[in-house]
């Protein structure tokens, strides 16, 4: 497929999806989000791809939504547009997504990073939900995912003041996984992607599904869901291969079945 605002490349058994609107700091307009979600779904259906990296460039992962598309819209127009429905489709991606963030990850950009499963950031990364400064609030999950990631007090601080936080702060608050020098942020994400892609694909899928379930249910419901997925993996060829390889002290050969 050909895209206007993103670039997709495949490397070994993982893929890199790069947001590519550098002239506007990768602002997330409707066309870009349509392409991004469509590309993620294509990669999710590709058996050769086991992990996905989502990135921007050194200056910006994504500096927020494209305000020009919304400035004059009415409430009814926004409701009819239903632009956040695309974000719901990102939640349904089964394969792990690693955000490789440098520069600005603000508003929708911060929300997009939080939809990913892990976040590697450069030392220059800045995270924030500054929507309050233009008279609105986060609408793509910012109040919900941010609160779950950093807790009520820190989420209130970011959402109500619009203050940006550094990569080091984001790491201390539990929003991201790792901070590296700017020249290494994408390479570090590739290291993580290769590691994850080397594991049993079905187990990775069900493990991701189980971790995400923790945000949607009680501890009892989550434990039951986890247990069923654990048992389900014993019907896979990869479980048999993995355990036989462990006992035989050899490297497993996964089939994704």
N, C-alpha and C positions, 0 to 999 in steps of 0.2 A: 504493500500500500504506500501511496505517496502522501506526505503531510506538508502543511505550510508552516506550522508553528512548533513542531517537535521533530527531533531526529532520533531514529531508532537504529541501534546497532546490536549485533549478536556477537558474543565472544565466548567460544567454547560452549558451556552449558548454562550460560546466563545471558541476560540482555541489559542494555543500557538505554534508558529513555530520557532524552535531554530536552528540556524546555528551551525553545529557541525564539525568543522575542527580545533580543538584547537591547534594542533601541528604546524599549520602555521597561527595562529592568525585569523582563519576563512577566509582566502583568498578565493576569489570568482572565482573558476575555472568553466569551462563550465559544467561539470557534476553537480556541486552544483547548478548552476543557473537553469539547466534543472529540477532538483528535486524541487527547491524552487518554480519555476513558476507552475509546475504541481501540487504541494501541495496547493498552493494558489487557483488554479482553482477548485480543488476538494472541498476545504473548502467553496469557493464562491457558489458552487452548493448545499451545504449541508444546508437544511432549519433549522437544529438544531443549526447552528453556526450563530451568529448575529454580531460578531466582531472578529478580528484577531490581535494577538500580534506577532510581529516579533522581535526576539532578538538573541543575541549571548551568550557570557559569560562575566564575570567581566573584563577580560583582553582585550577583543575585541568584538565589534559588528561585524565588518569585516574590516580588515586592508588593503583592496584594492583588485584589481584583482590579479590573479596568473600570475605574470610576466613571469614565465618560459614557459607558454603556448604561449606567444606572442613575446618573445625576438627575435626569428629568422624568424618570419613570414614576408612575403612580403605584399605590399599593395593589390595585387590581392587575396592573400590567406585570408587576413582580410575581404575583400569585399565579397568573396565567403562564408566565415564562417558566416557572418551576425549575430554575437553573440548578438548584441543589439536588435535584433528582439524580444528576450525573454523579454527585458525590456518594450517593447511596450505592451506586454500582461499583465504586472503588472498594467499598467495604466487602463486596462479594468476591473480590479477587482471591483465589485460593493459594496462590504462590506467594512466598515471602517477598516483601518490597523493602528495600533499603534506601532511605533518603540520604543522598550525599549533598550536604548543604554548605555553601560558602556565600558570604555577603548577606544580603537581606532575605529573611524569611518572615514576611510581615502580613498580617491580616489573613487573606486566603492562602498566602504562601506558608504561613505558620500552620494553618489548619491542614494544608496539603501534606506538610511534613509529618503532622501528627496522625494522618491516616495511614502512614507507612508503619512497618513493624519495627524498624530500628532506624536510628539517625546517627550518621557520622558527620561531624561538623568541622569546618576549618576554624582557625583562631579568629578569623575576621567575621564569623557568622553573627548575625543579630536577629533575635527572635522577638516577636511582639504581636499584640492585637490592638493596633491603634485606631480601630474603627470609631471609638468614642470621640476622637478628635474631629470627625466629620459628621457628627450627629447621628450615628447609627451604632450598631453593636455587631459582634461576630454572628454570622449566620450559617456557616458551613461546619458547625461542630465545635467552634472555639471555646464556648463556655462549658461544654460538656467534656471534651477530650482533655482540655487543659486542666480542668479541675481534677479529673481522675489521675492525671500525670503528676501534678505538683501540689495538689491539695487546695482547699478553699481559700486560705489566706493569700497565698501567692497568686492564685488565679484571679481573685478580686483585685489584687494590686495591679496586675497586668491589664485586665479588662477595663477597670474603672479609671485608671490613670493614663492608659495608653503607653506606658513606659516600655522601652525596648530593653531587653536583657542580652548580655554577652554570651558567647559560647560557654565560657567558664561557669557563669551563673546557671545557664541551662543544664549543664552537666551536674552541678551541685544540687539542683532542684529535682533532678530525675527526669528531665524532659528529653534528654538525648543520651546516647551511649558512650560517645568518645569524642575528644577534641584533638586535632592534629594540625601541624603547620599547613598553611594554605596550599602549598605545592603538593601535598600528599593526600588531601581529603578524598579525591576520587579514587586514587590508587588504594587507599585503605578500604574504601567501600568495595572495591574489586576483590580484595583479600577476603573480606567477610562473605561476599557473594560466592566466591569459589569454594569456601569452606562449607557453606550451607548447601550449595549445589552438589557437593560430593556425598551428601547423605541420602538415605532412602526417600524417594519423592513422596510416596504415599504417607510415610510416617511424618515427614515435614508438613504435609498438608493438614493432617489430622491434629498434629501438635499445635500448629498455628490456630486452627479452628477452636481447639480446646482452651488455649490461652485467652483468645478474644471472648470466649463464652463467659469468662470470669467477670466481664463488665456488664453482662446482660442478665445475670441470674443470681440466686442466692448461693451460698457456699454448698448447701446440700444439692441443689440442682447442678452446680458446676462439677462437683465430685462425681455425680451420677453420669453426667455427660462425658467427663474424662474417662471414667471406667469403661463405658461402652466403646469409646474410640480405642482404648487400650486393647480390649478384647477383640474388636474388629480387625486390628492389625495382625492378629494371629491367623487370619484367613488369607493374608498376602504372601506371595512368593518371596518378597523381600525380607519378611520376618524370618522365614525358614533359612534363607541364604545368609542373613546377618548373623544369626545365632550359630549356624554351622561354621561360618567363617571365623567367628570368635573362638569357638571350641577348637577349630583346626589351626588357629593362629595364622590366618591369612587375611588378605584384604577382600572384603565382599565385592561382588559384582551385581549392582542393582539393576533391576528390570523395570522398576516403576509399576509393578503389578502385585 
